[in-house]
Amino acid sequence: MPMSAKTNACRPWDDEQVERLKELIASGASAVRAAAALKRARSSVQVKARKLGMPFMASRDVKRLRDAKIAAAESTPLRAHAEFAEH
């Protein structure tokens, strides 16, 4: 099976895919994750994102943001445990 039959390689972007790409970028997804979600090459989603004026964050920035979210979640006490202990 040719590669283009498996993926969207060399195929135009439709409006739905463009909107999904914008959502993925806005949510902080990496280019690799967006490529997997859209079944396109990483380079393809990176180029499209730049053309839209919405380039992906650098991978080191994505990792830094993810680590900050994890640290914040770990430092927040779990209310569910406290409420469960009261009953």
C-alpha positions in Angstrom: 0.0 0.0 0.0 1.5 3.4 -0.9 2.4 5.7 2.0 -0.1 8.3 0.9 -2.9 5.7 1.2 -2.1 5.2 4.9 -1.6 8.9 5.8 -2.7 12.3 4.5 0.7 12.9 3.0 0.5 15.3 0.1 -3.2 15.8 0.6 -4.8 19.2 1.1 -6.0 20.1 4.6 -9.7 20.4 5.0 -11.4 22.9 7.4 -12.1 20.2 10.0 -8.4 19.2 10.2 -7.3 22.8 10.3 -9.6 23.5 13.3 -8.5 20.3 15.0 -4.8 21.4 14.5 -5.6 24.8 16.0 -7.3 23.1 19.0 -4.3 20.9 19.5 -1.9 23.8 19.4 -4.0 25.8 21.8 -4.1 22.9 24.3 -0.3 22.7 24.3 0.0 19.5 22.3 3.4 18.7 20.8 3.9 18.5 17.0 4.4 14.7 17.4 1.1 14.3 19.3 -0.8 16.5 16.7 0.7 14.6 13.9 -0.5 11.3 15.4 -4.0 12.7 16.1 -4.3 14.0 12.5 -2.5 11.0 10.9 0.0 13.3 9.2 3.7 13.7 9.2 5.2 15.8 12.0 6.8 18.1 9.4 3.5 18.6 7.7 1.7 19.8 10.9 4.6 22.0 11.8 4.6 23.7 8.4 0.8 24.1 8.5 1.0 25.5 12.0 3.6 28.1 11.0 1.5 29.1 7.9 -1.5 29.6 10.3 0.7 31.8 12.5 0.4 29.4 15.3 3.8 27.6 15.6 4.2 24.8 18.1 6.1 25.4 21.3 9.6 24.1 21.4 9.8 20.6 22.9 11.8 21.8 25.9 9.0 24.4 26.6 6.3 21.8 26.3 8.2 19.6 28.8 8.7 22.5 31.2 5.0 23.3 31.1 4.0 19.7 31.6 6.4 19.4 34.6 5.0 22.6 36.1 1.4 21.2 35.8 2.5 17.9 37.5 4.2 19.8 40.3 1.2 22.0 40.9 -1.1 18.9 40.9 1.1 17.1 43.4 1.3 20.0 45.8 -2.5 20.5 45.8 -4.2 18.4 48.6 -6.8 16.0 47.4 -10.2 17.1 48.7 -11.8 13.7 47.9 -9.6 12.0 50.5 -10.5 14.6 53.2 -14.2 14.3 52.4 -14.1 10.5 52.4 -12.3 10.5 55.8 -15.1 12.6 57.3 -17.8 10.2 56.5 
